[in-house]
Amino acid sequence: MPRPALRNLDKVTLRYLTAPIGRLSGPANIVASITHTRGIAAAIATDDIAVKGLGIDIERDMKPKQEVELQRQILHPEEAEIFALFGEQVHCPLTVIFSAKESIFKALYSTVQKFFGFDAVKLAQFDDKKLIFTLMETLHKDLGKGQQVEVYYQCKDALVLTECEYIVQ
């Protein structure tokens, strides 16, 4: 249950959406996201009015074979060079990028209100805690082509956790 993440938000009770976008439904002033994978779940929530969307994702490390076989489905065609560099820093680069793109989708969906694929964003920069993606197409009047989106990540114990906040400036 996501309740521990919501304790400081006036003991709000949220109900799960059945849509596969990892969001929670509740009062209009609460922005939240959920994620789960085999045996683990996480939730984040805020009542900060500047935050328009949150995305969180947790994944188990892909097997090495999957890391290779799924690249064409997950990576933008222009990500090959930076993906190779990122692979020198983390042991499961495709898992991290997949998870980050899932978090981006969850964070932006409430604004965009439509599906967009993995190729809508591409990795532009990274360090040991943060990924910066560039929008490759205009998703919404507030989310134009070329705009950057930050995603924080952690890799530990064969798990990848990513988190994205969408704040309108």
N, C-alpha and C positions, 0 to 999 in steps of 0.2 A: 504494500500500500504506500502511496506517496505522502501520507499524512505527516511524517516527520519534517518533510520539506516545507510544509504549510503551517507549522505550529505558530510561527511569528506573524502570520497573516490573518489575525483576528479569528483564528480557529475556523476558517472557512472550510466548508465541505464541498469538494468538487466531485463530479462524476466523470467517468471515463467516456470519451468519444469512441464510437466503434470504427471511425475512419482510421485508415492506416497512416496517420500523419504524426503520431506521437504527441498529440496535444491533449489538454484537459479542458473540460467545459466547466464554467463557473461564472461568478460575478464578472462584470465587464472590466473592473479595475484590476483583475488578476491576470497575469500572463504566465503560462506554465508549459512545461514539456515533460514527457515521460519517455522512458526507454526500457527495454529488457532484452536479455538473451538468456540462454540456458542457465538457470540457477541464480540469476542476479537481476535486480531492477534498480532504477534510479529515477529521481524526479527533481526538477528545479522549478521555482516559482518566484514571482516578484509582484509587488504592487507599485513599483516605480513607474510613473506615468511617461517617462522618457523611453521606456523599453516597449517597443511595438511587437516584438516577437522573440521567443526563446526557442532554441533547439538543442537537444541533448541526445547523444547516441552512445551506446556501449556495444562493442563487438568483441568476440573472441578472435584471436589472431587467425587469419586465413592460413591454410596449409601452403607450403611453398609452391606446390603445383597450381593452386588457385590464384596465388599472387601473380603468376605468369599468365594463366589462361583467361583471367577476367579483365586484363588490362584494357582490351579494346572496348569493353562495355562500360568501363568506369572512367577511363582517362579521356580528356579532350585531346584531339590529335596534336595540339601544340604543347602538350604537357610532357612529352617524352624526355626532353633534356633535363628539366627541373626534377622530374620523377627519378631519374638516375642519380642526381645529386642527393635528393632526399633519401634515397635508398642507402646511401653511405652513412646516414645519420641514424636511421631506425631500421630494425630488423624486419618490419612488416609494413613497408611503405604503402602498399595498395590498401591494406586494411585501414590505415590511418586516413588516407584520402577518401576512401569509400565512406567511412564514418563521418568525416568532416562534411562531405557533400550531403549526407543524410541530415546532419545538424543544420546545415544551411537551408535545406528544403523546409525543415520544420520551423525554423526561425522566420523565414520569409513567406510561408504559405498564407498566413492570415492576411497579409497585404496583397499578395499576388492572386490568391484565390483560384489558382489553376495549377495543373501539373507542369513541372519543367524537369528536364532530364539532367543527367550528369554532365553533359557537354555544355550546359548553360553557364558553367563556371570553370575556371582553370586556375591551378595553383600558380601563383606569381612569385611568392617569397615564403621563406620559412626560417624558424630558428628552433631552439630545443623545446619551446613551449607553445609557439603560435604559428599558425599558417595564415597566409593572406591570399585570398582568391580574388580574381577579377571576373566580373560579370561579362560574358561573351555575347549577351543579347540584352535588350531592354525587356525586363520582366513586368514593369509597372511604371507609371509616370514618376514615382519616387525611387525607382531602382533601374537606372539607366545603364546601358552598355558602357563598360569601362570602370564602373563603380567598384570599389573594393569592399570585401567582406572578411572580417577576422574570425578565426576559429582557434580556440585553445584546445590543446590535446595533451594526453598522458598515455604512456604505454607502461603497463606493469602487470606482472603475473599472467602473461598471455592474454591480457585484456587491453583494449583501446577504448578510451573515453574521450569524447569531443563535446565541445559546448560553443554555441554561437548565440550572440545577442544582436538583435536588429534594433538600432536606435536611430530614430529620425532626427536629423540635425537641423 
